[in-house]
Amino acid sequence: MKLTVAQAVVRFLANQYSERDGVQHRLVPGCFGIFGHGNVAGLGQALLEATRTGVELPYHLARNEQGMVHTAVGYSRMRNRLQAMACTASIGPGSTNMVTGAALATTNRIPVLLLPSDVFATRVANPVLQELEDPRTYDISVNDAFRPVSRFFDRVWRPEQLPSALLGAMRVLTDPAETGAVTIALPQDVQAEAHDWPEELFAPRVWHIPRPVPEPAALARAAELIRSAERPLVVAGGGVHYSEATDALRRFAEATGIPVGDTQAGKGALLWDHPQAVGGVGSTGSPVANALAREADVVIGIGTRYSDFTTASRTAFQHPDVRFVNLNVAAFDAAKHAGEMLVADARAGLEALTEALAGYRCSSTWDTTEWNRTVDEAFHLGHQPLPAQTEVLGALNEEMAPTDVVVQAAGSMPGDLQMLWRARDAKQYHVEYAYSCMGYEVAGALGVKMAAPDREVFALVGDGSYLMMASEIVTAVSEGIKLNLVIVQNHGFASIGALSESVGSQRFGTAYRYRNPDTGLLDGQTLPVDLAANAESLGADVIRVRTIEEFREAIARSRASDRTTAIHIETDPLAPAPDSENWWDVPVAEVAQLDTTTAARKTYEAHKADQRPLIGGNPR
């Protein structure tokens, strides 16, 4: 069959399927793109032709290249990594704009397929517009920046290389342990080049996503270690969701009596009101979970990569003989903290552990009553004259239906959310906190809504993140995809302001203000930035509110609408919030002339004394 390289890519992708537990999905259900001189005549023409000839690969016009990768991540995460969107961009800045999205996808272990355009393979017109020239070699382009942030990278210099590149890409997209951003760089002349392809390249192909089972000896060791525990604790990560293991986790917790804490990606793995649920673990966790973590003699990590927020920068687990059992599909994560490695699918591993631990019951006790009272107080603080951010989160939490989804990524809100949010559905909570990328919220929410059109999706975005990337509001409006946007205006970077203050930097450079001619600093009057007007100019309906009562009414109005709606509310960035009673390692200047920095350094050194560079050592 004679097709161009771009036409072959589109036809191939349209015939790829994933399968797990007997259920098939279209592996690449669509393609986001922004066209330019690198791809308009290649993939652009191929996608147009596909719509005319019945090849099923729907095209969605994005407004920002980074944003469309975030949308693809939101989509795939909502689909438990069983589907991965493609993204195409033009040569040069169009393609490198996707690098941040690639880093986010790979850090979060979420599959996306990136198709950046590249320089001329023939070099006949070099240097072309937007080409990086390296005097050492002619085979480097800006797309080589994708290599360190991709789980798979290839550049197709010749049509004959395409089949192996495509098959390699699909292998990584469907590998639960090795997935992330997958990049195939396509030189612009090669995209338009014709080739006679074997028919079997375009035959429907099913990629079976496995559920690896635990190795029997490893299972026996893990069960033995857990049976020896007096105060065990489960830390549930995102892998519980991706493997659809929430029911298996609930059965495990009920059978063993072991308390379950969660990470940002794992929140909702056990619903908040379950008797074994103790909340978030780590720097932004609940005091209940963190008290259990400090005393835990065996920590059972399920589908977690143990980020510094989860381990409170390696201060959360203070038992002198603490040991780890790590159930993870990726050996890389299972080996962390010298843990007992149980390399397996989370659901298969939990089912095996539950059976192996028959008759075991832990003796740990805890009480969430006081903490629940603290959360209620934070949700109904009555702060004046502007409401506290915790009140906004509380009203949203209480007004949302269990099947609604909240999307967030950066600033002070992820910390407050992990600490306070009461997840009433396994998929209600969607916070991107592996890369914590400002600007993810609106674009990610678009992907979530595309993946789950029957759910109401709320993008919760601060003014800092909103100004980073609000452009995909236009995409949502043009596609007729309804989003609920909550814009929390606090005139700066609230979380970094608080962090700056804690490290003695006096909130320097964290507020949106005029430059003051008297001080020479950006500490003048507040800037007259109107984010609501901006959202309205991008096509969203806007509801402006000032009080929490008005905010609750606005949520109901937004839910009832069939149009993308933005609710704008101003909050006080200095309003109080509960304390997780844990720490995060952000180094403080060792010497300084500022008294605030000197004092912060003393506090930092006190916390460093509790840090354990190696925890969970194996004494046997």
Buried (B, 14 or more C-beta within 10 A) or exposed (E): EEBBBBBBBBBBBBBBBBBBEEEBBBBBBBBBBBBBBBBBBBBBBBBEBBEEEEBBBEBBEBBBBBBBBBBBBBBBBBBBBBBBBBBBBBBBEBBBBBBBBBBBBBBBBBBBBBBBBBBBBEBEEEEBEBBBEEEEEEEEBBBBBBEEBBBBBBBBBEBEBBBEBBBBBBBBBBBBBBBBBBBBBBBBBBBBBEBEBEEEBBEEBBBEBEBEBBEEEBBEBBBEBBBEBEBBBBBBBBBBBBBBBBEBBBBBBBBBBBBBBBBBBBBBBBBBEEEBBBBBBBBBBBBBBBBBBBBBBBBBBBBBBBBBBBBBBBBBBBBEEBBBBBBBBBEEBBBBBBBBBBBBBBBBBBBBBBEBBEEBEBEBEBEBEEBBEBBEEBBBBEBEEBBBBBBBBBBBBEBBEEEBBBBBBBBBBBBBBBBBBBBBBBBBBBBBBBBBBBBBBBBBBBBBBBBBEEBBBBBBBBBBBBBBBBBBBBBBBEBEBBBBBBBBBBBBBBBBBBBBBBBBBEBEBBBBBEEEEEEEEBBBEEEEBEBBEBBBEBBBBBBBBEEBEBBBBBBEEBBEEEEBBBBBBBBBBBBEBBEBEBBBBEEBBEEBEEEBBBEBBEBBEEBBEBBBEEBBEEEE
